[in-house]
Structures are given as structure tokens and as C-alpha cells.
Amino acid sequence: MKRFSIVILVLVGLSAGYWYKTGHVALQPALWKSVWIGTTYPPLSNGLSSNGALTVGDARYATYVIDEMKTPDGTELWLASMVKGVNGKPIFTVTDALPFFSGADENGNMSIWGVCGYSPDKVLNIDNSIVAQISARDYVSSGPINAKKAWKANNATGKFESIPPVGISCINEGGQE
């Protein structure tokens, strides 16, 4: 029984790596976990670089940021707690992460963040804490793009939580890819 359990664990680990490398993880985030959770930065380790970050909630009182981070294994969205460090410069600790796909995966889906929100009455209220999965084909649109899946950064738990995508839209600020 022990040998059988080890084989299962190895197969699960290999399949999680496959899902991440091929983009399937965008549909199955429960199969993936970032090795960077718990990392404190700056400084960034070799092989890491930030593509930009936004505060979660009101910037004046923010305690978390979402940071798009290039890692040796691909791009991830890090949810990181933020505290003042030496000389008032912020220090971040990664509390959760999601895989990020800026281009289409094999199912035609991509990730988008920082330009999504709830759209009651066709008025989009941007919420920096929302990350969504959209159809890459729709990304060339200049109008609202409906989310297929969505996650919201939770300041209380330090986690990305899956939320219903109904009523969530995103925009392509440039109108073209």
C-alpha cells in the first residue's frame, strides 16, 4: 500500500507540473502551488523580475499588493503583504499566487488583472483585487470582456479566492492586443 501511495504522489506531482507548463492550470488552479509562497522581497532572487504591481484596495491604506512576477518557471501573480521597512521602503511577503498567462493557452483562454471589475448597469467599476480568465479571442475588443473564471484577493486572509464570474468584466485599455 505504501508503494502504491508513493506512485500516486509522484504521478500527481508530475501532472501538476504538466498542467502548469501547458497552461491547463488556468482551468485547474487547485493542481498548482507556487514555490515562492513565503518569499520576502526585495531583494529579488536571480531569475525573478516584476512586471508591475498594484495595491489591493485604497492605496493610502493598502496592506497587500498584486505583483506580476516573472519566475524561472513562468509568470505568476503574487499576492504579497506589504509593511514599511528600513527608510520607509516597503517589504513584501508572498502569501498566495496564481499562474498567469498573458497569451492564449491551448483552450484560447488568458489571464488579465488590474482592469476587471463588476459591471452593473453596463458601467465597469474597476477593482484591482480581481483577477480573471477571459477568452483571448475577445481581448481584441475595446468593449467589456466577460470573465469566464475569476479570483479576488482577500485582505483578511491573504489568499486569492475563487468568485463567481457572473457580472465581472474586464477591458483591454488599448483596444487591441
Contacts in CASP RR format, 6 or more apart in sequence:
PFRMAT RR
TARGET T0000
AUTHOR 0000-0000-0000
METHOD contacts of the structure
MODEL  1
MKRFSIVILVLVGLSAGYWYKTGHVALQPALWKSVWIGTTYPPLSNGLSS
NGALTVGDARYATYVIDEMKTPDGTELWLASMVKGVNGKPIFTVTDALPF
FSGADENGNMSIWGVCGYSPDKVLNIDNSIVAQISARDYVSSGPINAKKA
WKANNATGKFESIPPVGISCINEGGQE
15 31 0 8 1.000
16 25 0 8 1.000
16 31 0 8 1.000
16 32 0 8 1.000
16 33 0 8 1.000
17 32 0 8 1.000
18 24 0 8 1.000
19 25 0 8 1.000
19 28 0 8 1.000
19 31 0 8 1.000
19 32 0 8 1.000
20 31 0 8 1.000
20 32 0 8 1.000
20 73 0 8 1.000
20 99 0 8 1.000
21 73 0 8 1.000
22 105 0 8 1.000
22 106 0 8 1.000
23 99 0 8 1.000
23 101 0 8 1.000
23 105 0 8 1.000
23 106 0 8 1.000
24 105 0 8 1.000
24 106 0 8 1.000
24 107 0 8 1.000
25 31 0 8 1.000
25 32 0 8 1.000
25 99 0 8 1.000
26 99 0 8 1.000
26 101 0 8 1.000
26 105 0 8 1.000
26 107 0 8 1.000
26 109 0 8 1.000
26 110 0 8 1.000
26 111 0 8 1.000
26 133 0 8 1.000
26 149 0 8 1.000
27 107 0 8 1.000
27 109 0 8 1.000
27 133 0 8 1.000
27 149 0 8 1.000
29 98 0 8 1.000
29 99 0 8 1.000
29 151 0 8 1.000
29 162 0 8 1.000
32 99 0 8 1.000
33 97 0 8 1.000
34 76 0 8 1.000
34 78 0 8 1.000
34 94 0 8 1.000
34 96 0 8 1.000
34 97 0 8 1.000
35 73 0 8 1.000
36 48 0 8 1.000
36 69 0 8 1.000
36 71 0 8 1.000
36 76 0 8 1.000
36 78 0 8 1.000
36 94 0 8 1.000
36 97 0 8 1.000
37 94 0 8 1.000
37 95 0 8 1.000
37 96 0 8 1.000
37 97 0 8 1.000
38 93 0 8 1.000
38 94 0 8 1.000
38 95 0 8 1.000
39 45 0 8 1.000
39 93 0 8 1.000
39 94 0 8 1.000
40 91 0 8 1.000
40 92 0 8 1.000
40 93 0 8 1.000
40 94 0 8 1.000
41 48 0 8 1.000
41 80 0 8 1.000
41 91 0 8 1.000
41 92 0 8 1.000
41 94 0 8 1.000
42 91 0 8 1.000
42 92 0 8 1.000
44 50 0 8 1.000
47 70 0 8 1.000
47 71 0 8 1.000
47 72 0 8 1.000
48 69 0 8 1.000
48 70 0 8 1.000
48 71 0 8 1.000
48 72 0 8 1.000
49 69 0 8 1.000
49 70 0 8 1.000
50 67 0 8 1.000
50 68 0 8 1.000
50 69 0 8 1.000
50 70 0 8 1.000
51 68 0 8 1.000
51 69 0 8 1.000
51 70 0 8 1.000
51 75 0 8 1.000
52 67 0 8 1.000
52 68 0 8 1.000
53 65 0 8 1.000
53 66 0 8 1.000
53 67 0 8 1.000
53 68 0 8 1.000
53 80 0 8 1.000
54 65 0 8 1.000
54 66 0 8 1.000
54 113 0 8 1.000
54 114 0 8 1.000
54 128 0 8 1.000
55 62 0 8 1.000
55 64 0 8 1.000
55 65 0 8 1.000
55 82 0 8 1.000
55 128 0 8 1.000
56 62 0 8 1.000
56 63 0 8 1.000
56 64 0 8 1.000
56 65 0 8 1.000
56 66 0 8 1.000
56 79 0 8 1.000
56 128 0 8 1.000
56 129 0 8 1.000
56 153 0 8 1.000
56 155 0 8 1.000
57 128 0 8 1.000
57 129 0 8 1.000
57 155 0 8 1.000
62 82 0 8 1.000
63 81 0 8 1.000
63 82 0 8 1.000
63 83 0 8 1.000
63 155 0 8 1.000
64 79 0 8 1.000
64 80 0 8 1.000
64 81 0 8 1.000
64 82 0 8 1.000
64 95 0 8 1.000
64 153 0 8 1.000
64 155 0 8 1.000
64 158 0 8 1.000
65 79 0 8 1.000
65 80 0 8 1.000
65 82 0 8 1.000
65 92 0 8 1.000
66 77 0 8 1.000
66 78 0 8 1.000
66 79 0 8 1.000
66 80 0 8 1.000
66 113 0 8 1.000
66 114 0 8 1.000
66 128 0 8 1.000
66 129 0 8 1.000
66 131 0 8 1.000
66 153 0 8 1.000
67 77 0 8 1.000
67 78 0 8 1.000
67 80 0 8 1.000
67 92 0 8 1.000
68 75 0 8 1.000
68 76 0 8 1.000
68 77 0 8 1.000
68 78 0 8 1.000
68 100 0 8 1.000
68 113 0 8 1.000
69 75 0 8 1.000
69 76 0 8 1.000
69 77 0 8 1.000
69 78 0 8 1.000
74 99 0 8 1.000
74 100 0 8 1.000
75 99 0 8 1.000
75 100 0 8 1.000
75 101 0 8 1.000
75 102 0 8 1.000
76 97 0 8 1.000
76 98 0 8 1.000
76 99 0 8 1.000
76 100 0 8 1.000
77 97 0 8 1.000
77 98 0 8 1.000
77 99 0 8 1.000
77 100 0 8 1.000
77 111 0 8 1.000
77 113 0 8 1.000
77 131 0 8 1.000
77 160 0 8 1.000
78 92 0 8 1.000
78 94 0 8 1.000
78 96 0 8 1.000
78 97 0 8 1.000
79 94 0 8 1.000
79 95 0 8 1.000
79 96 0 8 1.000
79 97 0 8 1.000
79 153 0 8 1.000
79 158 0 8 1.000
79 159 0 8 1.000
79 160 0 8 1.000
80 92 0 8 1.000
80 93 0 8 1.000
80 94 0 8 1.000
80 95 0 8 1.000
81 92 0 8 1.000
81 93 0 8 1.000
81 95 0 8 1.000
81 158 0 8 1.000
82 90 0 8 1.000
82 91 0 8 1.000
82 92 0 8 1.000
83 90 0 8 1.000
83 91 0 8 1.000
83 93 0 8 1.000
84 90 0 8 1.000
84 91 0 8 1.000
85 91 0 8 1.000
95 158 0 8 1.000
95 159 0 8 1.000
96 153 0 8 1.000
96 158 0 8 1.000
96 159 0 8 1.000
96 160 0 8 1.000
97 160 0 8 1.000
98 111 0 8 1.000
98 131 0 8 1.000
98 151 0 8 1.000
98 160 0 8 1.000
99 111 0 8 1.000
100 111 0 8 1.000
100 113 0 8 1.000
101 109 0 8 1.000
101 110 0 8 1.000
101 111 0 8 1.000
102 110 0 8 1.000
102 111 0 8 1.000
103 110 0 8 1.000
103 136 0 8 1.000
104 110 0 8 1.000
104 136 0 8 1.000
104 137 0 8 1.000
108 135 0 8 1.000
108 136 0 8 1.000
108 137 0 8 1.000
109 133 0 8 1.000
109 134 0 8 1.000
109 135 0 8 1.000
109 136 0 8 1.000
109 148 0 8 1.000
110 133 0 8 1.000
110 134 0 8 1.000
110 135 0 8 1.000
110 136 0 8 1.000
110 139 0 8 1.000
111 131 0 8 1.000
111 132 0 8 1.000
111 133 0 8 1.000
112 131 0 8 1.000
112 132 0 8 1.000
112 133 0 8 1.000
112 134 0 8 1.000
112 139 0 8 1.000
112 145 0 8 1.000
112 170 0 8 1.000
113 128 0 8 1.000
113 130 0 8 1.000
113 131 0 8 1.000
113 132 0 8 1.000
114 126 0 8 1.000
114 128 0 8 1.000
114 130 0 8 1.000
114 131 0 8 1.000
115 126 0 8 1.000
115 170 0 8 1.000
115 171 0 8 1.000
115 172 0 8 1.000
115 173 0 8 1.000
116 126 0 8 1.000
116 127 0 8 1.000
116 130 0 8 1.000
116 131 0 8 1.000
116 132 0 8 1.000
116 147 0 8 1.000
116 150 0 8 1.000
116 168 0 8 1.000
116 169 0 8 1.000
116 170 0 8 1.000
116 171 0 8 1.000
117 124 0 8 1.000
117 125 0 8 1.000
117 126 0 8 1.000
117 127 0 8 1.000
117 130 0 8 1.000
117 168 0 8 1.000
117 169 0 8 1.000
117 170 0 8 1.000
118 124 0 8 1.000
118 125 0 8 1.000
118 127 0 8 1.000
118 167 0 8 1.000
118 168 0 8 1.000
118 169 0 8 1.000
119 125 0 8 1.000
119 144 0 8 1.000
119 167 0 8 1.000
119 168 0 8 1.000
119 169 0 8 1.000
120 167 0 8 1.000
122 144 0 8 1.000
124 144 0 8 1.000
124 169 0 8 1.000
124 171 0 8 1.000
127 152 0 8 1.000
129 152 0 8 1.000
129 153 0 8 1.000
129 154 0 8 1.000
129 155 0 8 1.000
130 150 0 8 1.000
130 151 0 8 1.000
130 152 0 8 1.000
130 153 0 8 1.000
130 163 0 8 1.000
130 168 0 8 1.000
131 150 0 8 1.000
131 151 0 8 1.000
131 152 0 8 1.000
131 153 0 8 1.000
131 160 0 8 1.000
132 147 0 8 1.000
132 148 0 8 1.000
132 149 0 8 1.000
132 150 0 8 1.000
132 151 0 8 1.000
132 165 0 8 1.000
132 168 0 8 1.000
132 170 0 8 1.000
133 147 0 8 1.000
133 148 0 8 1.000
133 149 0 8 1.000
133 150 0 8 1.000
133 165 0 8 1.000
134 145 0 8 1.000
134 146 0 8 1.000
134 147 0 8 1.000
134 148 0 8 1.000
134 170 0 8 1.000
135 145 0 8 1.000
135 148 0 8 1.000
138 145 0 8 1.000
138 146 0 8 1.000
139 145 0 8 1.000
139 172 0 8 1.000
139 177 0 8 1.000
140 172 0 8 1.000
140 175 0 8 1.000
140 176 0 8 1.000
140 177 0 8 1.000
141 172 0 8 1.000
141 175 0 8 1.000
142 171 0 8 1.000
142 172 0 8 1.000
142 174 0 8 1.000
142 175 0 8 1.000
142 176 0 8 1.000
143 171 0 8 1.000
143 172 0 8 1.000
143 175 0 8 1.000
144 169 0 8 1.000
144 170 0 8 1.000
144 171 0 8 1.000
145 169 0 8 1.000
145 170 0 8 1.000
145 171 0 8 1.000
145 172 0 8 1.000
146 165 0 8 1.000
146 167 0 8 1.000
146 168 0 8 1.000
146 169 0 8 1.000
147 165 0 8 1.000
147 167 0 8 1.000
147 168 0 8 1.000
147 169 0 8 1.000
147 170 0 8 1.000
148 165 0 8 1.000
149 162 0 8 1.000
149 165 0 8 1.000
150 162 0 8 1.000
150 163 0 8 1.000
150 164 0 8 1.000
150 165 0 8 1.000
150 168 0 8 1.000
151 160 0 8 1.000
151 161 0 8 1.000
151 162 0 8 1.000
151 163 0 8 1.000
152 160 0 8 1.000
152 161 0 8 1.000
152 163 0 8 1.000
153 159 0 8 1.000
153 160 0 8 1.000
154 160 0 8 1.000
154 161 0 8 1.000
END
